Amino acid sequence: MARLNYLIFNKHRKAASCVAVLFVVFSVSLFFVVSAMRNYPASSTVISPSGRYVMENVRVGKILTLGGMAYLRVIDRQNPQEVYRTPLYDTQSLDMRASENESTVGIAWIYFNKSKKTFEIAMPQWESHWLNMFISNTPYEILEN
């Protein structure tokens, strides 16, 4: 009986070890993938009408199955160490025409609230992506169309 308990314990320990190793490999891979996406160069860039904000469309289609996905990176030129990233969006709806008023700056469908430091997204047929929790570093609200 003791030998049977020993065999069962070793069998489960091996399975637990395999699961732990797979989890670590997945976590490390995810970390490197997200780090790479955050540092991708912009595929297109526009300057706000006031010249204070830089808005960069960053495509992430080189990673996983994210073809046609991107995020908007907003940089305040008066505070360039502060970088604001939207969640991922489908580039089919992309329109990089810049707009700005006293409270917001942005492109069509995506607006950055200057005082609250938040995004408002009014993109048609918006779909959330599980990687948004790693890509977006700025609170956002999805507006109904």
Backbone as CSV, one residue per row, in Angstrom:
resi,resn,N_x,N_y,N_z,CA_x,CA_y,CA_z,C_x,C_y,C_z
1,MET,0.819,-1.194,0.000,0.000,0.000,0.000,0.867,1.264,0.000
2,ALA,1.920,1.256,0.778,2.814,2.412,0.832,3.442,2.662,-0.539
3,ARG,3.769,1.566,-1.231,4.371,1.724,-2.556,3.368,2.346,-3.533
4,LEU,2.097,1.970,-3.437,1.061,2.526,-4.304,0.908,4.034,-4.043
5,ASN,0.868,4.437,-2.786,0.784,5.867,-2.454,1.998,6.624,-2.993
6,TYR,3.174,6.038,-2.904,4.398,6.650,-3.406,4.319,6.842,-4.912
7,LEU,3.820,5.817,-5.638,3.699,5.919,-7.097,2.699,7.000,-7.510
8,ILE,1.574,7.058,-6.801,0.550,8.062,-7.118,1.095,9.460,-6.854
9,PHE,1.781,9.652,-5.724,2.350,10.952,-5.381,3.369,11.391,-6.430
10,ASN,4.249,10.493,-6.850,5.247,10.838,-7.870,4.602,11.157,-9.210
11,LYS,3.558,10.419,-9.548,2.865,10.655,-10.816,2.262,12.065,-10.834
12,HIS,1.613,12.474,-9.763,1.005,13.805,-9.692,2.056,14.898,-9.590
13,ARG,3.164,14.616,-8.939,4.220,15.610,-8.830,4.814,15.895,-10.207
14,LYS,4.968,14.860,-11.011,5.483,15.056,-12.365,4.512,15.888,-13.201
15,ALA,3.227,15.587,-13.084,2.223,16.344,-13.833,2.194,17.804,-13.373
16,ALA,2.267,18.025,-12.071,2.281,19.390,-11.540,3.526,20.139,-12.004
17,SER,4.633,19.451,-12.048,5.876,20.073,-12.525,5.748,20.467,-13.992
18,CYS,5.164,19.593,-14.792,4.964,19.907,-16.219,4.059,21.117,-16.396
19,VAL,2.991,21.167,-15.625,2.069,22.306,-15.701,2.787,23.590,-15.279
20,ALA,3.582,23.525,-14.233,4.320,24.702,-13.763,5.308,25.184,-14.817
21,VAL,6.009,24.261,-15.440,6.973,24.630,-16.484,6.254,25.279,-17.667
22,LEU,5.131,24.701,-18.086,4.358,25.280,-19.194,3.860,26.678,-18.843
23,PHE,3.425,26.864,-17.622,2.953,28.178,-17.178,4.082,29.206,-17.218
24,VAL,5.258,28.828,-16.741,6.404,29.740,-16.753,6.796,30.083,-18.187
25,VAL,6.836,29.088,-19.069,7.192,29.330,-20.472,6.167,30.259,-21.117
26,PHE,4.883,30.026,-20.872,3.835,30.891,-21.417,3.975,32.312,-20.881
27,SER,4.202,32.462,-19.588,4.322,33.793,-18.978,5.514,34.559,-19.523
28,VAL,6.653,33.898,-19.644,7.852,34.557,-20.173,7.634,34.944,-21.635
29,SER,7.018,34.054,-22.406,6.736,34.360,-23.813,5.796,35.553,-23.931
30,LEU,4.752,35.576,-23.129,3.798,36.684,-23.147,4.491,37.991,-22.780
31,PHE,5.362,37.957,-21.797,6.093,39.154,-21.392,6.904,39.713,-22.558
32,PHE,7.637,38.857,-23.266,8.454,39.324,-24.375,7.611,39.803,-25.560
33,VAL,6.497,39.140,-25.813,5.609,39.551,-26.904,5.024,40.934,-26.616
34,VAL,4.530,41.140,-25.405,3.932,42.428,-25.039,4.991,43.526,-25.030
35,SER,6.177,43.225,-24.519,7.257,44.218,-24.529,7.611,44.623,-25.949
36,ALA,7.655,43.658,-26.842,7.957,43.967,-28.244,6.863,44.842,-28.849
37,MET,5.600,44.529,-28.569,4.492,45.308,-29.125,4.504,46.743,-28.624
38,ARG,4.831,46.944,-27.357,4.851,48.293,-26.795,5.924,49.162,-27.423
39,ASN,6.963,48.539,-27.942,8.089,49.295,-28.486,8.162,49.288,-30.008
40,TYR,7.138,48.785,-30.664,7.135,48.808,-32.128,7.193,50.246,-32.629
41,PRO,7.819,50.451,-33.765,7.791,51.793,-34.364,6.401,52.081,-34.928
42,ALA,6.088,53.339,-35.025,4.785,53.746,-35.567,4.724,53.474,-37.060
43,SER,3.557,53.036,-37.525,3.369,52.854,-38.962,2.900,54.150,-39.603
44,SER,2.274,55.021,-38.825,1.912,56.360,-39.294,1.845,57.298,-38.091
45,THR,2.152,58.549,-38.344,2.220,59.541,-37.273,1.549,60.826,-37.730
46,VAL,0.782,61.442,-36.836,0.213,62.767,-37.090,0.475,63.639,-35.865
47,ILE,0.590,64.920,-36.117,0.773,65.912,-35.061,-0.562,66.625,-34.866
48,SER,-0.917,66.882,-33.624,-2.172,67.587,-33.348,-2.112,68.997,-33.933
49,PRO,-3.264,69.600,-34.205,-3.276,70.953,-34.774,-2.487,71.976,-33.937
50,SER,-2.451,71.819,-32.608,-1.691,72.745,-31.771,-0.193,72.454,-31.804
51,GLY,0.169,71.259,-32.273,1.573,70.847,-32.304,2.058,70.239,-31.006
52,ARG,1.226,70.190,-29.997,1.646,69.691,-28.681,1.652,68.175,-28.593
53,TYR,0.755,67.500,-29.317,0.599,66.054,-29.181,1.025,65.325,-30.452
54,VAL,1.700,64.208,-30.260,2.061,63.313,-31.351,1.174,62.086,-31.213
55,MET,0.511,61.704,-32.299,-0.345,60.515,-32.284,0.200,59.519,-33.292
56,GLU,0.520,58.347,-32.808,1.155,57.321,-33.634,0.274,56.081,-33.711
57,ASN,0.020,55.634,-34.914,-0.659,54.364,-35.126,0.423,53.278,-35.132
58,VAL,0.303,52.308,-34.232,1.312,51.255,-34.104,0.662,49.916,-34.439
59,ARG,1.047,49.346,-35.572,0.504,48.047,-35.994,1.223,46.930,-35.260
60,VAL,0.460,45.924,-34.830,1.033,44.800,-34.084,0.795,43.469,-34.786
61,GLY,0.513,43.504,-36.071,0.175,42.298,-36.818,1.288,41.289,-36.965
62,LYS,2.519,41.641,-36.572,3.633,40.703,-36.699,3.611,39.640,-35.608
63,ILE,2.815,39.838,-34.599,2.781,38.967,-33.433,1.493,38.156,-33.421
64,LEU,1.639,36.871,-33.111,0.506,35.958,-32.941,-0.447,36.055,-34.135
65,THR,-1.711,36.160,-33.862,-2.715,36.247,-34.933,-3.357,37.626,-34.922
66,LEU,-2.556,38.663,-34.779,-3.080,40.015,-34.634,-3.038,40.809,-35.924
67,GLY,-3.093,40.150,-37.058,-3.110,40.862,-38.333,-4.251,41.847,-38.382
68,GLY,-3.969,43.080,-38.801,-5.013,44.093,-38.887,-5.310,44.785,-37.576
69,MET,-4.492,44.561,-36.542,-4.702,45.195,-35.243,-3.611,46.232,-34.993
70,ALA,-3.970,47.260,-34.230,-3.029,48.321,-33.895,-3.484,48.985,-32.601
71,TYR,-2.639,49.869,-32.094,-3.045,50.733,-30.994,-2.549,52.136,-31.285
72,LEU,-3.169,53.124,-30.639,-2.769,54.509,-30.809,-1.886,54.895,-29.626
73,ARG,-0.739,55.461,-29.944,0.186,55.937,-28.917,0.162,57.465,-28.972
74,VAL,-0.181,58.099,-27.848,-0.255,59.549,-27.763,0.873,60.035,-26.854
75,ILE,1.642,60.991,-27.365,2.771,61.538,-26.614,2.574,63.039,-26.502
76,ASP,2.628,63.539,-25.284,2.546,64.974,-25.022,3.965,65.524,-25.149
77,ARG,4.194,66.396,-26.106,5.540,66.927,-26.344,6.071,67.749,-25.172
78,GLN,5.187,68.269,-24.340,5.633,69.019,-23.163,6.023,68.083,-22.021
79,ASN,5.654,66.826,-22.145,5.943,65.815,-21.134,6.223,64.493,-21.855
80,PRO,7.309,64.406,-22.641,7.501,63.264,-23.545,7.714,61.904,-22.869
81,GLN,8.015,61.892,-21.586,8.157,60.603,-20.901,6.803,59.952,-20.616
82,GLU,5.744,60.752,-20.726,4.391,60.222,-20.552,3.863,59.752,-21.905
83,VAL,3.619,58.448,-22.018,3.112,57.856,-23.257,1.798,57.161,-22.926
84,TYR,0.761,57.484,-23.668,-0.573,56.932,-23.438,-0.916,55.990,-24.587
85,ARG,-1.338,54.767,-24.255,-1.664,53.771,-25.273,-3.123,53.341,-25.145
86,THR,-3.790,53.278,-26.306,-5.169,52.786,-26.344,-5.157,51.264,-26.309
87,PRO,-6.332,50.664,-26.147,-6.427,49.226,-26.383,-6.292,48.944,-27.885
88,LEU,-6.153,47.701,-28.223,-6.029,47.301,-29.625,-7.327,47.591,-30.379
89,TYR,-7.187,47.967,-31.637,-8.361,48.189,-32.494,-8.075,47.659,-33.886
90,ASP,-9.147,47.447,-34.616,-9.071,46.960,-35.993,-8.703,48.126,-36.907
91,THR,-7.662,47.969,-37.696,-7.187,49.069,-38.541,-8.086,49.341,-39.747
92,GLN,-9.065,48.499,-40.003,-9.970,48.767,-41.122,-10.768,50.043,-40.896
93,SER,-10.993,50.402,-39.639,-11.752,51.610,-39.318,-10.852,52.812,-39.088
94,LEU,-9.591,52.682,-39.368,-8.620,53.721,-39.042,-8.743,54.931,-39.962
95,ASP,-8.761,56.091,-39.342,-8.750,57.365,-40.056,-7.845,58.286,-39.241
96,MET,-6.664,58.605,-39.733,-5.661,59.346,-38.970,-5.792,60.867,-39.096
97,ARG,-6.953,61.381,-39.458,-7.138,62.832,-39.480,-7.192,63.353,-38.047
98,ALA,-6.283,64.238,-37.701,-6.196,64.767,-36.341,-7.253,65.831,-36.087
99,SER,-7.736,65.842,-34.852,-8.663,66.886,-34.416,-8.270,67.279,-32.996
100,GLU,-8.601,68.515,-32.638,-8.260,68.980,-31.290,-9.187,70.115,-30.901
101,ASN,-9.588,70.120,-29.647,-10.301,71.250,-29.068,-9.720,71.479,-27.673
102,GLU,-10.347,72.315,-26.860,-9.763,72.642,-25.558,-9.678,71.451,-24.602
103,SER,-10.527,70.438,-24.781,-10.517,69.316,-23.835,-9.980,68.007,-24.401
104,THR,-10.051,67.801,-25.722,-9.611,66.530,-26.293,-8.707,66.732,-27.501
105,VAL,-7.947,65.680,-27.780,-7.131,65.607,-28.978,-7.268,64.172,-29.477
106,GLY,-7.238,63.966,-30.781,-7.360,62.593,-31.250,-7.467,62.491,-32.749
107,ILE,-7.848,61.309,-33.149,-8.119,61.016,-34.545,-9.574,60.586,-34.619
108,ALA,-10.063,60.350,-35.824,-11.453,59.914,-35.970,-11.680,58.648,-35.136
109,TRP,-12.720,58.617,-34.353,-13.146,57.492,-33.519,-12.430,57.397,-32.165
110,ILE,-11.266,58.009,-32.010,-10.495,57.873,-30.761,-10.093,59.265,-30.279
111,TYR,-10.503,59.590,-29.039,-10.240,60.914,-28.489,-9.539,60.774,-27.141
112,PHE,-8.519,61.575,-26.930,-7.779,61.586,-25.670,-8.180,62.817,-24.881
113,ASN,-8.725,62.616,-23.674,-9.115,63.712,-22.809,-7.858,64.240,-22.126
114,LYS,-7.495,65.472,-22.419,-6.234,66.048,-21.950,-6.168,66.194,-20.430
115,SER,-7.252,66.592,-19.817,-7.225,66.814,-18.369,-7.379,65.515,-17.575
116,LYS,-8.265,64.633,-18.008,-8.496,63.375,-17.289,-7.475,62.298,-17.635
117,LYS,-6.754,62.483,-18.759,-5.784,61.482,-19.244,-6.477,60.134,-19.479
118,THR,-7.582,60.187,-20.230,-8.353,58.991,-20.570,-8.688,59.018,-22.060
119,PHE,-9.031,57.856,-22.581,-9.461,57.759,-23.974,-10.956,57.526,-24.041
120,GLU,-11.572,58.095,-25.066,-12.951,57.800,-25.428,-12.899,57.199,-26.816
121,ILE,-13.438,56.000,-26.955,-13.371,55.275,-28.227,-14.783,55.108,-28.760
122,ALA,-15.011,55.625,-29.959,-16.331,55.564,-30.581,-16.271,54.788,-31.890
123,MET,-15.367,53.854,-31.971,-15.131,53.095,-33.192,-16.321,52.166,-33.491
124,PRO,-16.781,52.139,-34.734,-17.898,51.239,-35.063,-17.466,49.779,-34.930
125,GLN,-18.374,48.973,-34.476,-18.156,47.529,-34.325,-16.918,47.221,-33.483
126,TRP,-16.775,47.936,-32.370,-15.656,47.749,-31.461,-15.676,46.341,-30.864
127,GLU,-14.537,45.710,-30.846,-14.395,44.401,-30.204,-13.191,44.441,-29.289
128,SER,-13.398,44.028,-28.058,-12.308,43.994,-27.093,-11.396,42.808,-27.385
129,HIS,-10.150,42.899,-26.961,-9.170,41.828,-27.159,-8.539,41.515,-25.812
130,TRP,-8.234,40.246,-25.567,-7.690,39.856,-24.267,-6.318,40.480,-23.991
131,LEU,-5.581,40.896,-25.012,-4.279,41.526,-24.793,-4.385,42.994,-24.372
132,ASN,-5.589,43.562,-24.398,-5.756,44.969,-24.035,-5.266,45.259,-22.620
133,MET,-5.421,44.303,-21.725,-4.985,44.546,-20.346,-3.471,44.704,-20.249
134,PHE,-2.741,44.257,-21.259,-1.285,44.383,-21.267,-0.816,45.551,-22.137
135,ILE,-1.562,45.881,-23.175,-1.160,46.927,-24.115,-1.571,48.311,-23.624
136,SER,-2.835,48.482,-23.308,-3.345,49.790,-22.912,-2.868,50.138,-21.502
137,ASN,-2.312,51.329,-21.348,-1.873,51.788,-20.031,-2.698,52.983,-19.550
138,THR,-3.797,53.238,-20.231,-4.605,54.419,-19.971,-6.072,54.001,-19.854
139,PRO,-6.796,54.506,-18.853,-8.224,54.186,-18.771,-8.947,54.618,-20.041
140,TYR,-9.960,53.861,-20.417,-10.719,54.180,-21.615,-12.169,53.830,-21.441
141,GLU,-12.990,54.502,-22.255,-14.431,54.268,-22.251,-14.853,54.016,-23.697
142,ILE,-15.648,52.983,-23.886,-16.179,52.671,-25.209,-17.538,53.365,-25.330
143,LEU,-17.662,54.244,-26.312,-18.913,54.971,-26.528,-19.767,54.223,-27.528
144,GLU,-21.050,54.151,-27.265,-21.981,53.503,-28.179,-22.170,54.369,-29.406
145,ASN,-22.270,53.733,-30.567,-22.484,54.480,-31.820,-23.936,54.750,-32.061
